[in-house]
């Protein structure tokens, strides 16, 4: 899964002890970085944040958001000029698809939040790209975990990400253009104050099926811990 880099600014994230301990990475607008799955993870993926010419090998696929309102999923072999965020998933090669992300959400989530499936999973357990809207003064969920990674891009609004447990909970402000990697089993939730928040989370495998009001991947893939 080689990449042809368009910048020499690629570097590992500067993480706090809590971020390392619980498994979260935050990237601010303008950062240039390559990250992804960790040693021992069940599924392998690589996320390119910034400007890269990404090589997608046969049998893999790339999920791309271009920052202009369009999302794409493209199977390899191919090369993709990524200008904002692209995630290459190893060993998964769905059909080529493109769609406008938009702002509308149609499925209820929790605590006043709502979601829409941008790219639905083809089969039970496959990856999916979702759109999550949080109204003002909302919590995405009580503290929870996901069994596989989430790669999240902030589209609009403001909020906070809370990661950790008990006295180890750490808060991070979320602003448009930020990207977040939540590694498997990372205890977290998002919340808002006066502003709404619109984010684009990519589920790395293990997406449950469903497309009804209380039977869909966002709802079914959330496991409360508090």
N, C-alpha and C positions, 0 to 999 in steps of 0.2 A: 504494500500500500504506500508507494513512494509519493512524495509531494515535490513539486517544483516551486520553490519558494520565491515570492516576489519581494520579500523584505528580509533583512537580516536581524530584525528586532524580535524574533521568536525567542521566548524565554519562559521558564517555569514560573508559575504564580507565586507571589509572596503571600503565604497563608499564615494565619494565626494558629496557635496551638489548638483552639477549639475547632477551627475549620479542618485541620489535619485529623484530629481525633474522630470527628463525626462524619467527614467525607463530603465537603462542599467546596466549590471553587467559584469565585466571582471575578468577572472580567468587565472592565469599564469601556465605554465607547472610545474607539481609537486604538485600543490595545491590539497587538499582533501576537497571536499565540497558537500553538497546537497542543491539544490535550486529548483526554479520552479515557478509555477503560484502564483499570489498574491490574497489576499482576494478581492472578487468582480469580478475576471476574469470570462469570459464566459466559458472558457475551463480549465480543470485541468490537470496538468502534473507535473512531478518531474524529475529533471535532477541530475544525479550522476556523479560527476567529480572526477576521481581518482579510487582507487581500492575498490570495494564493491561487496558483494554478494547480488544481488537485487532480491527481491521477487515480481513477477508479478502476480497479482490476475486474476481470471477468468473475462473475459470481458474487460481487459486492454491489452496493448501491449507495447513492448519495442523496441526502435530503438537504435542500438548499433554500434559504430565504434571502431574497436579493435586496431587501430594504426599500423596495419600491412597490410593495403590496402583493408580490407574487411568490408562491412557493412551488418547488419542483422536487420530484423524486425521479432519479435517473439511474438505470442499471449500467454496470460496466460491460465491456471495456469502453472507457471514454475519458476525456479530460474536461474539467469544468473550471471556468474562470470565476472563482468565488470572490465577491467583493464585500461580504459581511459575515455570514456564518454558513458553514457546510459541515454536515456530519456524515461520514462514511461508515456504513454498517457492514461488517464482514459476514459473508455467507448468506446474504439475503438479496434477491434480485427480482423485485416486482416490476411490473410494466411501467414504462415511461408515463408520467403524469405531471400536469401543471395546473394550477388553479389560483384564482385571486383569493387572498386570505380574508379580506373584508374586516368588518367589525362586529357583525351580528352573531349572536349565540342563541341556540334554540333548545338545549337540553339543561334541565336544572341540575345544579351540583349541590353544595351545602352552604349554609349561612348566607343565603342570598346570592351566591355565585352561580354562574352558568357557563356552559361550554358548547363547542361544536367540533365535530370531527372533520378536520381539514383533509386528511388522507386516512381513510378507514383501514383497519387491519384486514388483509385478504383472508387470513385463516386465524383461528384461535391461537393466541400467543405471538402473532406477528407485531412488528412495530406499528405505531400510529402517530400522526401529527395532530395535535389538538389546539384549539383556541380557547383560552380561559379568560372570562371577564369577572372582575371583582368590583362590586359597587363601593362607594365610599362607606367608611365605618364598618368594614366587614373583615372577617377572618376566613381564609380559604378553607379552613378545616381546623378542628382541634389538632394538636400535635400528632403527626402521623409519619409513616414510612412507606416506601415503595420497594418492591422486591427486585426491581431492576432500575437502571439509571434513568434520569431525566435530564435532557438538555433543553434549557429554557431561554428564550430571548424575550426581552421586555419591549413591547411595541409602543404602548402609550401609558400615560399616567404616572402615579407614584405610589409607593408602598414600602413595606419592609419584609425582609426574610428573617425568620427566627430559627436558629439551628442549635441543637444541643439538648441537654437534659438537666433539669433542676438548676443548680447554681452555675452550670456550664452553658446556659443558653446565651447565645450571642446574636445581636441584631445587626442587620446590614440594610442600609437604605437602597431601594430599587428605583432606578430612573430609566427613561427610554434609551435604548441602545445597549443596555447591559446584557450580558449573557451569564447564565448560571449553570453549572454542572452539579447535580445532586447524585452522588454515588449511591449504589444500592444500600438500603437500610439506614439512610441518613435521616435522623429525626428532625422534622422541620414543619413549619407552616408559614404562609404569607398572611399579611394583614394590611389594611388601608386605614387612613384617617379621613381627611376632607376630600381626597381625590380618588377616582376610580383607578383601576389597574387592568391593563390588557396584556396578556403574555401568550407566547407560542411555545408550548412544551412538546418535545419529541420524546415518546416513550420507547426506550430501547428494549424491544421484545417483551414478552409475557403480558401483552394487552388482552384483557378479557373481552369477550364478544359483547354485542348488544348495541341497540340504538334507540331504545325507548327511554322514557323520562327518568326512571331510576334503575336502568339496566344498560350502562354504557361504560366504555373503558376508563374514563376519568373517575367515575363513581366506584366501579368495581375494583380498580387498581389502587385504591387508597385504604390503608390499614391503620386504624386509630391506635394510639398508644397512650392516650391520656383522657 
